[in-house]
Amino acid sequence: MIYTQQIKSTTDKIKPINVPNTITVPINVLKWNGSKYKTLCPYYLKTDGEEENYNPGGILFENFYQGSKVYLTVYKSTIFPSKYHMKPEHVWWTFNPINENGDNLLYSDTNSNKIFDLELYNNWKNQLWSCPNPIRYPNGINRRSQTQFALVIDKDGNQKRLNYLEGRKQLYVKEFSRLVRKTKEYEELLDLLQLGSNIIIAEIDVPSNGKKGEYGKDCDENNNCLITIEKINKLLEDTTEAFGHGLVIAKCLLEDLEKIENDKDNKKCKKKNDKKNNDKKDKKNKSITNKQIQKIDNISK
C-alpha cells in the first residue's frame, strides 16, 4: 500500500504508521541534498530535452515547470534558499527585467486586444531555465496566483496555451511521470511494493488535515493518507490545492502495479488457453492415429 504524509521542511521526521504484519518504508521526496531518493524530487531531477515544451535538456524540472507559466508582469526578483540564509553570498537567483518597473508579458493595445510579448517572456524564461538552483516562486510567492496560463512551445515554434488544470496534467504530471520512471530509485520503490512492503511518500503538497477539498479528507492524526487510484483521480481534478510530485510518484506506482498484475493475469490466461488448445490437439492427433491404425489393419487383411 502507498501512503502520503505531509512534511513542511526537508528536515522534518516522517512519523511511523502501524500496519500489522508488514514493513513500512518512509520515503522523503522533498529532500534533494544528500538524500537517497533525491532523483525523485523536481528540485534535482532534470529535463532530457524530449519534453513537448521544447528545451535543450539539463534543466531542473522545477524551473522548467515554473518557467512555462506566463504572468501579466514579471518583476525584479532576488531569491534566497530560506529565511535563514539571506546574505548576499546566499543568493540563489536574481532576475533583472528589461524594464525598470517590471516586464509586461501581457498588455492591452489601443483596441483592448491582449498582446503577448514573446521576447520579454523568453528573456524571463531563459534566465530561470539556466538557473542551477530550484526556484519555486520565481515571481514572488504573493504573485503565484497571478499566472495567466502555461505556455508550451514545441520544437517547430508552435504555441499552445494551457489553463491551470491542463498545465497540471499535460506539463507537470505527464513530463515528471516520464522522467521519474527512468530512475533506478523509482524502480526500487516498485520492487518494494511488489515484495509486499508499504511506503510512505513524504512531502509538502500532499493531503493533510485542514487543506481544502479532497486534499483535506481521509487523513489520520499524523496526516497519513492511504492513496488509491480512485483517490489520486479525485485529487488530480481538484484545483483547490497543489498536486505535488509525491502524488505524481504515487500515481505512477499505482498505474505500474496495476499493469504488472494485469500482465500476470494475461499470462495465466494465455497459459491456460494454450494448455486447453494443446489438450485438444493431442486428442485430435490420438484420434487420427487410431483411424490410421484401423485402416492399415483393414488393408492388411
LINHURA-V706324 format. One record per pair of residues at least 24 apart in sequence whose ideal C-beta (glycine too) atoms are under 7 Angstrom apart, sorted by the first residue. I is the first residue (numbers start at 1). J is the second residue. D is the distance in Angstrom with one decimal. If there is no record, write none. Layout:
i=I j=J d=D
i=I j=J d=D
This chain:
i=1 j=198 d=4.7
i=1 j=226 d=6.3
i=2 j=199 d=5.8
i=2 j=201 d=6.7
i=2 j=227 d=4.7
i=2 j=250 d=5.0
i=2 j=253 d=6.1
i=2 j=254 d=6.6
i=3 j=198 d=6.7
i=3 j=200 d=4.7
i=3 j=224 d=5.0
i=3 j=225 d=6.3
i=3 j=226 d=5.7
i=3 j=227 d=6.5
i=4 j=201 d=5.0
i=4 j=206 d=3.8
i=4 j=207 d=6.2
i=4 j=225 d=5.1
i=4 j=227 d=5.7
i=4 j=246 d=5.7
i=4 j=247 d=6.8
i=4 j=250 d=6.4
i=5 j=200 d=5.2
i=5 j=202 d=4.7
i=5 j=222 d=6.6
i=5 j=223 d=5.5
i=5 j=224 d=5.1
i=6 j=204 d=6.2
i=6 j=206 d=5.3
i=6 j=208 d=3.8
i=6 j=223 d=4.5
i=7 j=202 d=4.7
i=7 j=203 d=6.5
i=7 j=204 d=6.5
i=8 j=204 d=5.7
i=14 j=200 d=5.9
i=14 j=202 d=4.7
i=15 j=222 d=4.3
i=17 j=200 d=6.2
i=17 j=224 d=5.1
i=19 j=198 d=5.5
i=22 j=196 d=6.5
i=22 j=197 d=6.6
i=22 j=198 d=5.4
i=23 j=197 d=4.7
i=24 j=197 d=7.0
i=24 j=198 d=4.2
i=24 j=200 d=6.2
i=25 j=192 d=5.9
i=25 j=197 d=5.6
i=25 j=199 d=5.0
i=26 j=200 d=4.9
i=26 j=202 d=6.4
i=27 j=189 d=6.8
i=27 j=199 d=5.4
i=27 j=200 d=6.4
i=27 j=201 d=5.2
i=27 j=202 d=6.5
i=28 j=202 d=5.1
i=29 j=201 d=5.9
i=29 j=202 d=6.8
i=29 j=203 d=5.1
i=29 j=245 d=6.5
i=29 j=246 d=5.2
i=29 j=249 d=6.4
i=30 j=202 d=6.6
i=30 j=203 d=4.2
i=30 j=204 d=6.2
i=37 j=185 d=5.2
i=39 j=183 d=4.4
i=39 j=185 d=5.1
i=40 j=180 d=5.9
i=40 j=183 d=6.7
i=40 j=185 d=5.6
i=40 j=186 d=6.6
i=40 j=249 d=5.9
i=41 j=245 d=6.9
i=42 j=176 d=6.5
i=42 j=245 d=5.1
i=43 j=134 d=3.6
i=45 j=179 d=5.8
i=45 j=180 d=6.7
i=48 j=179 d=6.5
i=51 j=175 d=5.1
i=52 j=152 d=5.7
i=52 j=154 d=6.1
i=53 j=152 d=4.5
i=53 j=153 d=6.4
i=53 j=171 d=6.6
i=54 j=153 d=5.9
i=54 j=154 d=5.5
i=54 j=155 d=4.4
i=55 j=129 d=6.7
i=59 j=129 d=4.9
i=60 j=134 d=5.3
i=61 j=176 d=6.2
i=61 j=179 d=6.7
i=62 j=134 d=4.3
i=62 j=135 d=6.9
i=62 j=136 d=6.2
i=63 j=128 d=5.2
i=63 j=129 d=5.7
i=63 j=131 d=5.7
i=63 j=134 d=6.5
i=63 j=135 d=5.8
i=64 j=129 d=6.6
i=65 j=171 d=6.1
i=65 j=172 d=5.5
i=66 j=128 d=6.4
i=66 j=135 d=6.3
i=66 j=136 d=6.9
i=66 j=138 d=5.2
i=67 j=125 d=4.3
i=67 j=128 d=4.3
i=67 j=129 d=5.1
i=68 j=150 d=4.8
i=68 j=151 d=6.0
i=68 j=152 d=6.9
i=68 j=171 d=5.7
i=69 j=147 d=4.6
i=69 j=150 d=5.5
i=70 j=105 d=5.7
i=70 j=106 d=7.0
i=70 j=121 d=6.2
i=70 j=147 d=6.9
i=70 j=148 d=5.2
i=70 j=149 d=5.5
i=70 j=151 d=5.2
i=71 j=105 d=6.0
i=71 j=139 d=5.4
i=71 j=143 d=6.7
i=71 j=146 d=5.4
i=71 j=147 d=5.9
i=71 j=148 d=6.5
i=72 j=104 d=6.8
i=72 j=105 d=6.6
i=72 j=106 d=5.1
i=72 j=146 d=6.1
i=72 j=148 d=6.2
i=73 j=102 d=4.5
i=73 j=103 d=6.6
i=73 j=104 d=5.1
i=73 j=105 d=6.7
i=74 j=102 d=6.2
i=74 j=103 d=5.2
i=74 j=105 d=6.3
i=74 j=124 d=4.7
i=74 j=139 d=5.4
i=75 j=102 d=4.1
i=75 j=139 d=6.5
i=75 j=140 d=6.9
i=77 j=138 d=6.3
i=77 j=139 d=6.6
i=77 j=140 d=6.4
i=79 j=135 d=5.5
i=92 j=133 d=4.0
i=92 j=135 d=6.7
i=93 j=131 d=4.7
i=93 j=133 d=6.0
i=93 j=135 d=5.2
i=95 j=124 d=6.7
i=95 j=127 d=5.6
i=95 j=138 d=6.8
i=98 j=123 d=6.3
i=106 j=148 d=6.0
i=164 j=239 d=5.8
i=165 j=239 d=5.7
i=168 j=243 d=5.7
i=173 j=248 d=5.4
i=176 j=245 d=6.0
i=176 j=248 d=5.0
i=177 j=248 d=5.9
i=177 j=252 d=5.1
i=180 j=249 d=6.1
i=180 j=252 d=6.4
i=181 j=252 d=6.0
i=189 j=253 d=6.1
i=190 j=253 d=6.1
i=190 j=256 d=5.9
i=193 j=253 d=6.3
i=193 j=257 d=6.0
i=200 j=224 d=6.8
i=201 j=246 d=4.4
i=201 j=249 d=5.9
i=201 j=250 d=5.7
i=203 j=244 d=5.4
i=203 j=245 d=6.7
i=203 j=246 d=4.0
i=204 j=244 d=6.5
i=205 j=242 d=4.2
i=205 j=243 d=6.8
i=205 j=244 d=2.6
i=205 j=246 d=6.9
i=206 j=244 d=5.6
i=206 j=246 d=5.1
i=206 j=247 d=6.0
i=211 j=241 d=5.3
i=212 j=240 d=3.9
i=212 j=241 d=5.6
i=213 j=238 d=4.5
i=213 j=240 d=4.0
i=213 j=241 d=6.6
i=214 j=238 d=4.5
i=215 j=240 d=6.8
i=215 j=241 d=4.1
i=229 j=254 d=5.2
